[in-house]
């Protein structure tokens, strides 16, 4: 899916070059020529010398602070849903009510059993009192030799038996009290309450549905603070630590990068995968992040040495031999005094001033470090120009030449972050501008 999206962007970018390079203008110094229609026109950017941040690109998962899934602790049919997605709730607020007839009946039976147990304890206490009084009377008679030893031993045995009966009845009373508490708790759980304060989401509760402990009814969390979780390998722990800088990018707004840092790293590695989890706390995400999102996390842990830098859009994989490289040209002689600014780019509405034709060649490169938008490479030198749009136009180019539209770095960086819909809009606006210009020329 990602490759298909990248191909679509490349095709749209090629259309953009075509829309900027068409028009059949006469050739002037640094301009077009009617006899050179077969020479392709491409956009290029100058190779610069610089350092590239060393980064690890990781997949992150977003969750809200205190995010928890809410399950029913008892099974039952839902009779009322008291919260909906987006509602703010406080800890203890009711969310769902379950059918409680069976649980009330169980509680009533447990309370009846408790009443019986209490009566038996009272009966055992009364029996113990009676037996104890009888034992004292027989002991007093035995002191005056008015009763036999057998009667005394029998009275003592009756007393011990009465004590044991009372202890048994009291144990049964405690058991009955515990059962009542259990049944009361079950009844209380027929009202599912919010365990934490936050915003309700992920509603999966409907009236008539059977709730159980296997299916979550809601998700609750505090979306004002987000936590992004990433997985680190054993190797990464050698250079990624709490406090290491990171940037977070999501597909919904790729041009808006969230600056953050690794907040904490679990010290325990999984015994099989040898990986651990790192968390990044993001305060006030300005609605860029939503719980459950997958985002790209670039962990920045250093910089490369000085090396030639090129935009990632300049890197081209030759379909014939599989070599990775760039189409390079030298504009030092063709346009030695030309200044390339962001306003002069054709996509910014500047004038069309292609240079050339100039010799162009495919140069294999070695990627030293790859960043999100640019890469440090070996194989080209600062001052060379590399093609960023129109690579496929050069594949079967027998002339070995091309018309080059010099483009500033800033424009290429913005273009690489554009979505397909943005490129289509850019092409449409550029074509409208060209059409308007042609109409004005015809009137003149």
N, C-alpha and C positions, 0 to 999 in steps of 0.2 A: 504494500500500500504506500509506503514511504517512497519507494523507488518510482512508482507510478506518478506520485505527486511531483517528485523532482523532475521527471521527464516532461510533465505538463508545463512546469515553470520554464524549462529550457525551450520548449516549443514556443511558448508565449514570448519569451525573451527574444527569440529569433524573429518572430513577427514584429516585435518592437524595433529591432534593428532595421528590418525591411521597411517599416513605416517611416523610420527616420532617414533612411538612405535613399528612398525612391524619389522620383520626381523628374528625372531626365534633365538636370541642369547642365549648362555648358561647362566645359572644363576651363578652369582658371588656375593660376598658381595656388596649389593647395586645395583645388576644387575638383569637380567631376568633368568627364569628357564623354561626348556622345559615342566615341569609338571604343570606349572601355566599359561598355555595359556588362561584359562577361566577367569583369574583375569584381570579386565579392567585396562588400563593404561590411566591416565589423567594428565593434567597439573594443578599445584596449585601455589598459591602465599602466602606469609606470611602476616598475619594481622599486621598492624602497628598502633601505637598510634599517633594521630595528630588532627589537626583542619581542618575543611572543610569550604571553603568560602560559605557564605549564598548568594544565588542567586535566581533571578527570571528568568525563561526561557520564552522569549517572541518571538512572530513572528514579524519580521520586514519587511518593504517594502522599497526598495531602489529607490531614485530618484536623478537626477542630480540637481546641483544648478541652479536656474533660469529656471527650466524645465517647459515648457509651451506647450500646444497643440495648433496647428495652425488651425483655421477655416476660411473659406471664409465668408466675411461679406456681400457679395451679391451672388445671385444664378446665375449660368451660366455654360456653357459647357467649359471644360478645352481644350485649344488649344495648350498649351505648358507647359512642366514641366522643370524648370530650375535648380532643385537641386535634389540630390539623397542621399540615406542613407550614412552616413559617411562624407558628405561634411561639411567643416567648412564655416560658413557664418557670416557676420557682420550684425548688426541691420540696417534695411532698404534695404537689398539685396532682389531682386525679387526671388520668389520661383515658382510661378505658374501664368500663364496668362489665363484669361477667355475670351470667345467670347464677344466682346464689341460693336457690331453693334447696338443693341437695346439701349444701354446706351448712345452711341454717338447721336442717333436720339432724345432721350429724352433731352439730353443737348441742342441740336440745337433748339428744340421747346421751351425750357425754355429761351434760349437766345433771341429767337424771341419775346416771351412774355415780356422779360425785355426791349427790344427796344420799344415795344408798350407802356409800362408803362412810359418810359422816355419821349416819345412824348406826352403823355397825361399830364404829369407834366408840360412840357413846354407850352402846350396849356392852362392849368389851370393858370399858372403864367401870361401868356399874357392876359387872360381874367380878372384876378384879377387887373392887371395894368390898363387895360381899364376902369373897373368899378370904381377903386379908383380915376382915373382922372375925371371921370364923377361926382363922389360924391363931389370932391373938387370944381368943376365948379358950381354945384347946391348949395353947401354951400355958395360960394361967392355971388351967385345971391340972395340967401335967406337973406343974411346980408343987401342987398340993397332993399329988399322987391320986387324983380323982379320975384319970383317964388312962387308957393304955398307950403304949409306945406306938402301936400300929395306927391308932386314930391320929396321933400326932404326925406320923410320917405321911399319912394320907392327906391331912390338911395342908402340910407343906407342899406336897405334890400338886394339889389343887391350886395352890397359890402360884407356883411356877407355871403351870399350864395357863392360868388366867393372864399372867404377864406376857407369855408368848402369844396368846390370842390377841391381846391388845397391840403388841408390836406388829403382828400380821395385819390387823385392821388399819393401823396407822400407815403402814407401807402401801396398802391398797388405796387408802385415802390420797396419799401423795401421787400414786399412779393415776387415780381419777382426776386429780387437779391438773396433772401434766397433760392428760388427754384433753381436758377442757381447754387448756391454754393452746394446745396444738390445733384443736378444731376452731377456736376463736381466731387464731392466726390465719388459718386457711380461709376463713370467712373474710377476714380483712384483706387477704390477697386477691379476692374477687374484684377489688378496686385496684387497678394497676396505677401506681403513682410514680412521678418523676423522681429518680434518685438524686439528681443534681439540677442546678439551675442552668438554663440555656435555651436554645432555639430548637424546636421540633422539626424533624425532617424524616425522610424515608418511611412515610406512613405506609403500613401494611396491615391495617386493622379496619374491618368493615363489620357493620351490624349483621349478625347471623353467622359470622365466621367462627369456627372452633379454634380457640387460642390454646397453645400448648407451649411447653418449654423448649421446643425445637425451632420455632419460627419467630424471628424478631418482629415486634409490632411497630416500633419507632426507633429512630436514632436521635439522640439529644447531645448537643455540644455547644460550646461557646465560639461562634464564628468570628468574634472580634479579634481573636488570636488564633493563628494557625500554626500547626507543626508539620513540617515536611520530613518524612522518613526516607532514608536511602540505605542501601546495603553496601557495606565496605568489605573488600576481600582482605585476606591476611597480609598481602603485599602492600595494600594501600595504607595500612596502619603504620607503616614505616615513615610516612611523610604527611599524613592527614591526622590532625589532632583537633581537640576543641579550640575554637578561636580561628581556625583556618577559614579564609574568605570563600564565599560561594555566591553564585548568581543563580536565580531561578527564572525560568522562562516557560510560559504555557502557550499552547496553540491558539488560545482565544485572543491573546494580545502579544505576539512575539516581539513587537518593537518595544514593549515596556518590560525592562529587565528589573527584577527585584534584587537589590543588594542585601546580603545576609552573611551569616557565618555559622560554622558548625557549633552547635550549643553543647551537645554531649554525645559521647560514644559509649555504647555498652561494652564493659570489659570482658564479657563472655562470648566466645566464638562457638558457633554451631559445631557439634562434634563430627558432622558428616561433611557439610559444605565449607567449613572453615571460614564462615562469614559472620559479620556482626552488624548491628543496626546503629546508625547515627541519626540524630534528630537536629533539625534546624528550626528554631522558633522564629516566627515571622509576625511581628506586631503590626496592626493596622494595615492589612494587605490591600485596602482600597478596592475591595471586590474583585481583585485580579485572581484570587484563589478561592476555590470552593472545596468543601470536604469531599473526598472521593476522587479528586482530580489526579491524573498522572501528569507530571511536569518533568522538564529537563533541568537537572541540577549540574552546573559546572563548578566544580571545586577547584579553586585557584591556589596552587601550593608553591608557586615560584615563577621564575622567568627563564627563558632560554638565553643562550649567548647571542650576540649580534649576528644576524643572518639576513639574507634577502627575504622579504615578505611579499606575498602575492595574495589576492582575494581567492577564496575557495572556488568561486565561480570560474576562475581561470584554469583550474586543474581539469585535464581532459584525459580520458582513457581511450586510446586508439583502438577502434573495433577490429582492425586487421591483425595487429600483432599483440594487443593487450597491454602495450606499454603505457605507463602513466607519464604525462608530460604537459607542456604548454605550447601554444603557438606564439612564437616570439618574433618581434620586429624591432629595428632600431630607427628611432625618429630623430636622432641627433642631427643628421645631415638634411633630412626632409623638412624639419620644422625646428631649427635651432633656437629661435627666439619666441616660440609660441608659449603663451601662458595658459595653463589649463586651470579653470576655476569651476566651482560648482554651478555658477550661473550660466556658464558657457555650454553645459551639457545639453544635448537635444531634448532630453526628457524634461529638463527644467524650462524649456521654451527658448533656449538659446539658439543662435544661428547654426545652420548645418555647415561645418567647415572641415570636411574630411581631409586627411593628409595622404598624399601618395599619387599613384601607386608606389608601394615600397615592398622590398623583398620580405617574405615571411617564411618561417620554417618551424617544423615540429621539433621541440627540444625535450628529451627525456629529463625528468627531475627526480630527486630523492626528497621525500617529505621528512624533515627533521622533527617538526612538531606541528600538530594540527589544532587550530583554535576553532571557535564557533563560526567566525566569519573570514578568518585569514589563516595562512599557514606559512611556516618558515621552511625554506627549501634550499637544495643545492642543485645547480645546473644552469641558473640564470644569474645575472649580476644586476646590482642597482643601476638604474638608468635605462635598462632594457624595458621594452613594452610588451605586455602579454595580453592576448585576446581574452576578454571576459564574456562577450556575447557574439554568437555567430560561428562557433567551432565547426558545425557540420557543413557550413558553406565552404570550408577550406579543405575538406576531406578529398574531394576530387578536383581540386584546383590545379590545373596543369600549368598555369602561368607562374605559380610560385610567388604571386604578388597579391596585395590586397590594399584597398582603401581603408585607412585607419581613422576612426573617430576618437580622438583622445578624450578620455573621461576621467573626472576627478575621483579620488579614493572615496570621498564622502558619499558621492552618488552611488557607487558600486556597493558600499556597505548598506545603504538604505534599500537598494534594489534586491539584495540577497535576503533581506528580511521580509520582503513583500509576499503577500498571499497571492494565489492565482487571480482572485477577483480584483486585487489592486493592480496587477499587471494588465488585465483586460481593460480596466478603466483608464490606465495610463496610455495604452495603445489607442483607445477610442478618442481621448482628448488630443493626442498627437495627430491622428488622422484628420480630426475636425480642424485643427490648426492648419494642416497642409492644404485641406480643401478650401478653407477660407482664403488662404494666401493665393491659391490658383485662381479663385474667383476675382480677387482684387486685380491680379495681373491681367485677366481677360478684359476687365472693364477699362483698364488703362491702355 
